[in-house]
């Protein structure tokens, strides 16, 4: 409702288009995205780790795979970096991550839209002073 009202009051407002879908469907919080990140499934898909009998995780030696970096970015609150690293996944790992990635990209799009709108409002306020 708020986004629709804003669209009527300020047609073509910067960033408003990015807010339309999240206004209808919602967007996950960073905490929700962090909690639902499919790290174990990605580790298994990339060969970073194997889960045996559903309880024992065996990690490979050597260079860590992409999952720890993605998880670290999420813990640091850097969703953009986590999304960039997740986009770089390929094959089964990308397939496993796809639903999470879609939700994370929706969050980023919403954040960019809000930032653009806030910037435009700030500029308008400065102009009116």
C-alpha positions as CSV (number, residue, x, y, z in Angstrom):
1,X,0.0,0.0,0.0
2,X,2.8,2.4,0.9
3,X,4.7,1.8,-2.3
4,X,1.5,2.2,-4.4
5,X,0.7,5.5,-2.5
6,X,4.3,6.8,-3.1
7,X,4.1,5.9,-6.7
8,X,0.9,8.0,-7.0
9,X,2.4,10.9,-5.1
10,X,5.8,10.7,-6.9
11,X,5.5,9.1,-10.3
12,X,8.8,7.8,-11.5
13,X,10.4,8.1,-8.1
14,X,14.0,6.8,-8.2
15,X,14.1,3.2,-6.8
16,X,10.4,2.8,-6.6
17,X,10.3,0.0,-9.3
18,X,12.7,-2.1,-7.2
19,X,10.3,-1.9,-4.3
20,X,7.2,-3.1,-6.1
21,X,7.8,-6.8,-5.9
22,X,9.1,-6.9,-2.3
23,X,6.0,-4.8,-1.3
24,X,3.8,-7.6,-2.7
25,X,5.7,-10.6,-1.6
26,X,8.0,-9.5,1.1
27,X,11.8,-9.8,1.3
28,X,13.8,-11.8,3.8
29,X,16.0,-10.1,6.4
30,X,19.7,-10.5,6.5
31,X,19.3,-12.6,9.6
32,X,16.8,-14.9,7.8
33,X,19.1,-15.2,4.8
34,X,22.1,-16.0,7.1
35,X,20.0,-18.7,8.9
36,X,18.8,-20.3,5.8
37,X,22.0,-20.3,3.7
38,X,22.5,-23.8,2.4
39,X,26.1,-24.1,3.4
40,X,26.1,-27.8,4.1
41,X,24.4,-28.6,0.8
42,X,26.9,-26.4,-1.1
43,X,29.8,-28.0,0.7
44,X,28.6,-31.4,-0.4
45,X,28.0,-30.2,-4.0
46,X,31.4,-28.7,-4.3
47,X,33.2,-31.5,-2.6
48,X,34.3,-29.3,0.3
49,X,32.8,-31.8,2.7
50,X,30.9,-35.0,2.8
51,X,28.2,-35.9,5.3
52,X,28.5,-39.6,6.3
53,X,25.5,-41.3,7.9
54,X,23.9,-37.9,8.3
55,X,26.0,-37.0,11.3
56,X,29.8,-37.1,10.5
57,X,31.2,-34.3,8.3
58,X,34.5,-35.0,6.6
59,X,36.2,-32.0,5.1
60,X,38.8,-32.1,2.4
61,X,42.3,-30.9,3.1
62,X,43.9,-28.1,1.3
63,X,42.3,-24.9,-0.1
64,X,38.9,-24.2,1.3
65,X,36.0,-24.0,-1.1
66,X,33.7,-21.1,-1.6
67,X,31.3,-21.8,1.3
68,X,33.4,-20.4,4.2
69,X,33.9,-17.1,2.4
70,X,30.2,-16.8,1.7
71,X,29.3,-17.6,5.3
72,X,31.9,-15.1,6.5
73,X,30.4,-12.3,4.3
74,X,27.0,-13.1,5.7
75,X,28.2,-13.0,9.3
76,X,29.9,-9.6,8.5
77,X,26.6,-8.3,7.2
78,X,27.9,-8.0,3.6
79,X,25.1,-9.5,1.6
80,X,26.4,-8.1,-1.7
81,X,29.7,-10.0,-1.3
82,X,27.8,-13.2,-0.3
83,X,25.6,-12.9,-3.4
84,X,28.6,-12.2,-5.7
85,X,30.4,-15.3,-4.4
86,X,27.2,-17.4,-4.6
87,X,26.7,-16.3,-8.2
88,X,30.2,-17.6,-9.0
89,X,29.1,-21.1,-8.0
90,X,28.6,-23.6,-10.9
91,X,27.0,-26.9,-11.5
92,X,25.2,-28.7,-8.7
93,X,26.4,-26.1,-6.1
94,X,24.7,-23.3,-8.1
95,X,21.5,-25.4,-8.4
96,X,21.5,-26.0,-4.7
97,X,22.0,-22.3,-3.9
98,X,19.5,-21.0,-6.5
99,X,16.5,-20.6,-4.2
100,X,18.6,-18.9,-1.6
101,X,20.2,-16.7,-4.2
102,X,16.9,-15.6,-5.6
103,X,15.8,-14.5,-2.1
104,X,19.1,-12.7,-1.4
105,X,19.0,-10.9,-4.8
106,X,15.4,-9.7,-4.0
107,X,16.7,-8.3,-0.7
108,X,19.6,-6.6,-2.4
109,X,17.3,-5.1,-5.0
110,X,15.0,-3.8,-2.3
111,X,17.9,-2.3,-0.4
112,X,19.2,-0.6,-3.6
113,X,15.7,0.8,-4.3
114,X,15.4,2.2,-0.8
115,X,18.9,3.8,-1.0
116,X,18.1,5.4,-4.3
117,X,14.8,6.7,-3.0
118,X,16.4,8.0,0.2
119,X,19.1,9.7,-1.9
120,X,16.5,11.4,-4.1
121,X,14.6,12.6,-1.1
122,X,17.7,14.0,0.5
123,X,18.6,15.9,-2.7
124,X,15.0,17.2,-3.0
125,X,15.2,18.4,0.7
126,X,18.5,20.1,-0.1
127,X,17.0,21.8,-3.1
128,X,14.0,23.1,-1.1
129,X,16.1,24.7,1.6
